[in-house]
Amino acid sequence: MITILGAGVIGLSTALVLAENGHKVKIVAADLPDVAGSDGAPASYASAWAGAHFRPFPAKNEGEKRLATYTFATQKFMNKLAATRPESSVQIIEGVDWLDEPDQFYQKYKGQGIPEFHVYERNKTAQHDDVDPFATVPECVNWIATYKAWSVNAPMYIQWLYRELLFVYGVEFERRRVSSLKELFVPGVSVVVNCSGNGLQYDGSHDPHCFPIRGQTLLVRAPSAHKYNNSTITHQGKDGNWTFIIPRGLNGGWILGGTKQVKESDPKPREADTQAVIARGKLIFPELLSSNGEFDVKRENVGLRPAREGGSRVETERVSEGAVVHGYGCGGSGYEMSYGMALDIARLVEGVLRRDCKL
């Protein structure tokens, strides 16, 4: 038996890979996907509140290059789901980035390995067919990237994973809050996979490098026809604010965001944040406004993204009862890295099992 701590998108994806490989798996978590999309999901259950789309980024160091490989593997998996499992809510769409002041990394970025990646720079890009890509974007935008992307309806996606694991693969689920990884080493369990997000440790302490990033977004109903259909767009302003729209599949509305508040953990929506997102949204995405000139807001969302200094931790730790394979600390990129990271975690688990078989 392999026990996984955590039922966020990383834990669920890891369970899927391990179960597909024939392993008996159990997930223990304080929160399970059956509460996703409802007020019963706490802000700490970030996967239930995510926007969830693919957005590429220029890797600035070796750690980020590793993360990029996770996103590529995940993109391949999402493409397959979109084609074969529409009930998963995965949809293939156009991704668009609008940057006011791209830094040196974005200016050099070529989108290696990303399908249909194109970059346009104001006053530098030769125009073709008399089409100016800057004609329909805010005047502040000086750099545009377009690419093939995906998005999911986050609550529906983790519920789909939950059903697959429960009914197709026979994965066990236990809703329980644990105070240490040591608690999970019961008879018959020699490997624990730590997908706790915030870095719970064997002895009950927490990884000191972990911290939350508070994200507040709005779920809105959009007009039936607008120019953003089949697109997810992210705008980075020169003031550092990120404003984005993400369509949720299966008629799940649109996510309008958002905030990236480092080391903040207020679980309740803040009116000031809501109004700030609305104000930016009106300027940047006016086509999503209702006929009365306002956004039709259906829900205010708050998720505490589990980030980690130095990036996610994916490694094996030997303990007296066996081994812990860690896989946590993805911040706001959990969905983007989910399947690729799960493959890496599963590789480490298989390595532990092979080694133990030889002893």
C-alpha positions in Angstrom: 0.0 0.0 0.0 1.2 3.5 -0.9 -0.3 6.3 1.2 -0.6 9.8 -0.2 -1.1 12.7 2.0 -3.1 15.4 0.3 -6.0 15.5 -2.2 -5.1 18.5 -4.2 -4.3 18.3 -7.8 -0.8 17.0 -7.2 -1.9 14.3 -4.8 -4.7 13.2 -7.1 -2.6 13.2 -10.2 0.1 11.2 -8.4 -2.5 8.7 -7.3 -3.7 8.3 -10.9 -0.2 7.6 -12.2 0.6 5.1 -9.4 -2.8 3.4 -9.8 -2.4 3.2 -13.5 0.9 1.4 -12.8 -0.9 -1.2 -10.8 -0.2 0.0 -7.3 -2.6 -0.1 -4.4 -3.1 3.5 -3.2 -4.8 5.3 -0.4 -5.2 9.1 -0.1 -5.5 10.7 3.4 -6.5 14.3 3.4 -8.4 16.8 5.5 -10.3 18.0 2.4 -11.5 15.9 -0.4 -12.8 16.9 -3.9 -16.4 16.4 -3.0 -16.4 19.8 -1.3 -14.8 21.6 -4.3 -16.9 24.4 -5.7 -18.8 24.9 -2.5 -18.5 27.0 0.6 -17.3 23.8 2.4 -13.9 24.1 0.7 -11.5 26.1 2.8 -9.1 28.6 1.2 -6.2 26.3 2.2 -7.6 23.7 -0.3 -6.2 25.8 -3.1 -6.9 23.3 -5.9 -10.7 23.8 -5.3 -10.4 27.6 -6.0 -7.8 27.7 -8.8 -8.2 29.4 -12.2 -6.3 26.5 -13.8 -4.8 27.1 -17.2 -1.5 26.7 -19.0 0.7 29.8 -19.2 4.4 29.5 -20.3 7.2 31.4 -18.6 10.9 32.0 -19.4 13.0 29.8 -17.1 15.5 31.9 -15.2 17.4 29.1 -13.5 17.9 25.3 -13.4 15.0 24.9 -11.0 12.6 26.6 -13.3 13.8 24.6 -16.2 12.8 21.5 -14.3 9.4 23.0 -13.6 9.0 23.7 -17.3 9.5 20.0 -18.1 6.6 19.3 -15.8 4.4 21.8 -17.6 5.2 20.2 -21.0 4.3 16.7 -19.8 1.1 18.1 -18.3 0.2 19.8 -21.5 0.6 16.5 -23.4 -1.7 14.8 -20.9 -4.3 17.7 -21.0 -4.3 17.5 -24.8 -5.2 13.8 -24.6 -8.0 14.4 -22.0 -9.5 17.2 -24.2 -9.7 14.8 -27.1 -10.9 11.7 -25.3 -12.4 12.7 -21.9 -14.5 15.9 -22.4 -16.2 15.2 -19.0 -12.9 16.1 -17.4 -13.6 19.7 -18.4 -10.3 20.2 -20.2 -10.5 22.4 -23.2 -7.8 23.4 -25.7 -7.9 27.2 -26.3 -5.7 30.1 -27.4 -3.4 31.5 -24.7 -2.5 35.1 -24.9 0.0 37.2 -22.8 -0.1 41.0 -22.7 2.9 42.6 -21.0 3.4 46.4 -20.5 7.1 46.2 -19.7 8.6 42.8 -20.5 11.8 42.1 -18.6 15.0 40.8 -20.2 13.9 37.2 -19.9 10.6 37.8 -21.7 12.3 39.9 -24.4 14.6 36.9 -25.1 11.9 34.2 -24.7 11.2 32.1 -27.8 8.7 29.6 -26.3 10.8 26.6 -27.0 8.6 23.5 -27.3 5.3 25.4 -27.0 2.9 24.7 -29.8 2.0 27.7 -32.0 4.0 30.2 -30.0 4.4 33.6 -31.5 5.7 36.9 -30.1 4.9 40.4 -31.2 6.7 43.6 -29.9 5.2 47.0 -30.4 7.1 49.0 -33.1 9.4 46.0 -33.7 7.2 43.3 -35.2 6.7 43.3 -39.0 3.0 43.1 -39.7 1.5 40.6 -42.2 -1.7 40.9 -44.2 -2.1 44.4 -42.8 -3.2 43.0 -39.4 -1.8 44.9 -36.4 -1.9 42.6 -33.3 -1.8 45.8 -31.1 -4.8 47.3 -32.7 -7.2 45.6 -30.3 -5.2 45.5 -27.1 -4.9 48.2 -24.4 -2.5 51.0 -25.4 -0.2 50.1 -22.4 0.7 46.7 -23.9 4.1 46.5 -25.6 4.6 42.8 -25.8 2.2 40.0 -26.9 2.6 36.2 -27.0 0.1 33.8 -28.4 0.3 30.0 -28.0 -1.8 26.9 -27.8 -3.1 26.5 -24.2 -5.5 24.6 -22.1 -7.9 25.4 -19.3 -10.0 23.4 -16.9 -12.9 23.9 -14.6 -10.9 23.4 -11.4 -13.6 22.0 -9.1 -15.0 19.7 -11.8 -11.5 18.5 -12.8 -10.5 17.4 -9.3 -13.9 15.8 -8.9 -13.4 13.9 -12.2 -10.0 12.7 -10.9 -11.7 11.7 -7.6 -14.3 9.6 -9.4 -11.7 8.0 -11.7 -9.6 7.0 -8.7 -12.5 5.9 -6.5 -14.6 3.9 -9.0 -12.1 2.9 -11.8 -9.0 2.2 -9.8 -10.3 1.4 -6.4 -8.2 4.0 -4.6 -9.2 4.4 -0.9 -9.9 7.9 0.5 -9.9 8.9 4.1 -10.9 12.3 5.3 -8.6 12.9 8.2 -6.3 15.6 9.4 -2.9 14.3 10.5 -0.3 16.1 12.6 2.8 14.3 11.2 3.8 12.1 8.4 4.9 9.5 11.0 1.2 8.8 11.7 0.8 7.4 8.2 3.3 4.6 8.6 0.9 1.9 9.8 1.5 -1.8 9.2 1.6 -2.5 5.5 2.7 1.0 4.5 6.4 1.5 3.7 6.1 4.5 1.4 4.3 7.8 2.1 4.0 10.4 -0.6 3.8 13.9 0.9 1.6 16.1 -1.3 0.5 18.2 1.7 1.1 21.4 -0.2 2.4 23.4 2.9 5.2 20.9 3.7 4.1 18.9 6.7 7.1 16.8 7.8 7.8 13.4 9.4 8.1 14.8 12.9 5.1 17.1 12.7 7.0 20.3 11.9 6.6 22.2 8.7 9.1 23.0 6.0 10.3 26.4 6.9 10.7 27.3 3.3 7.0 27.1 2.6 4.7 30.1 2.6 1.2 30.9 1.2 0.4 33.2 -1.7 -3.1 34.6 -1.3 -5.1 34.6 -4.5 -8.5 36.3 -4.8 -10.5 35.9 -8.0 -14.0 36.4 -9.2 -16.2 33.9 -10.9 -18.3 35.8 -13.5 -21.0 35.1 -16.0 -20.0 36.6 -19.4 -22.1 37.7 -22.3 -23.0 34.8 -24.7 -20.7 36.2 -27.5 -17.6 38.2 -27.1 -14.1 38.4 -28.7 -12.5 36.4 -25.9 -14.3 33.2 -26.6 -11.9 30.2 -26.6 -9.1 32.3 -25.2 -7.3 32.8 -21.8 -5.6 36.1 -21.5 -3.1 37.3 -18.9 -2.0 40.9 -18.6 1.0 42.0 -16.6 0.9 45.7 -15.8 3.9 47.9 -15.3 2.7 48.3 -11.7 3.2 44.6 -11.1 -0.5 43.7 -11.1 -1.6 40.6 -12.9 -5.1 40.6 -14.5 -6.4 37.5 -16.2 -9.4 35.8 -17.6 -9.8 32.0 -17.8 -12.8 30.2 -19.2 -14.1 27.3 -17.2 -15.3 24.4 -19.3 -18.7 22.7 -19.1 -20.5 26.1 -18.8 -18.6 27.0 -15.6 -18.3 30.7 -16.3 -15.1 32.8 -16.3 -12.5 33.4 -13.7 -11.4 37.1 -13.5 -8.4 37.7 -11.4 -6.6 38.4 -9.4 -4.2 38.9 -6.5 -0.8 37.5 -5.7 -0.3 38.4 -2.1 2.9 36.8 -0.8 2.8 35.4 2.8 -0.8 36.5 3.4 -3.3 34.0 4.6 -6.6 35.8 5.1 -9.1 33.1 4.0 -12.0 35.6 3.5 -12.7 37.7 0.4 -11.7 41.3 0.9 -13.9 44.0 -0.6 -10.9 46.2 -1.5 -9.4 43.3 -3.5 -12.7 42.6 -5.2 -13.1 46.2 -6.3 -9.5 46.4 -7.4 -9.9 43.4 -9.7 -13.2 44.8 -11.0 -11.6 48.1 -11.8 -8.7 46.5 -13.7 -11.1 44.1 -15.4 -13.2 47.0 -16.7 -10.2 48.6 -18.3 -8.6 45.5 -19.8 -11.5 43.2 -20.6 -14.6 45.4 -21.1 -16.2 42.8 -23.5 -17.0 40.6 -20.4 -19.1 43.3 -18.9 -22.9 42.8 -18.8 -25.3 45.2 -20.5 -25.4 47.4 -17.4 -21.7 48.0 -17.6 -20.8 45.8 -14.6 -19.5 42.3 -14.2 -22.1 39.7 -13.3 -20.2 38.3 -10.3 -21.3 34.9 -9.1 -18.7 34.2 -6.5 -15.7 35.7 -4.8 -12.9 33.1 -4.5 -9.9 32.9 -2.2 -7.2 30.3 -2.4 -4.0 30.1 -0.4 -1.5 28.8 -3.0 1.2 26.7 -1.2 4.5 28.1 -2.4 8.1 27.3 -1.4 11.3 29.3 -1.5 13.5 27.7 -4.2 10.6 26.0 -5.9 8.8 22.8 -5.3 10.3 19.9 -3.4 10.4 16.6 -5.2 12.8 14.1 -3.5 13.0 11.0 -1.4 13.7 11.0 2.4 14.5 7.8 4.2 12.9 7.4 7.7 13.0 4.5 10.2 9.7 3.0 8.9 10.5 3.3 5.2 10.6 6.3 2.8 8.8 9.6 2.3 8.6 10.9 -1.3 8.0 14.6 -1.1 6.0 16.4 -3.8 4.8 19.8 -2.6 5.3 23.6 -2.9 4.0 24.4 -6.3 2.6 27.8 -5.5 0.1 29.0 -8.1 1.3 26.5 -10.8 -0.1 23.3 -9.3 -2.4 22.5 -12.3 0.2 23.5 -14.8 2.8 21.1 -13.3 0.4 18.4 -12.0 0.8 15.5 -14.3 4.4 16.1 -15.0 5.2 16.4 -11.4 3.2 13.2 -10.7 5.3 11.3 -13.2 8.4 12.4 -11.4 7.0 11.5 -8.0 5.9 8.1 -9.2 9.4 7.6 -10.6 10.9 8.1 -7.2 8.3 5.8 -5.6 9.1 3.1 -8.1 12.8 3.5 -7.2 12.1 3.1 -3.5 10.1 0.0 -4.1 12.7 -1.6 -6.4 15.5 -0.9 -3.9 13.4 -2.3 -1.0 12.7 -5.5 -3.0 16.4 -6.1 -3.3 17.1 -5.8 0.4 
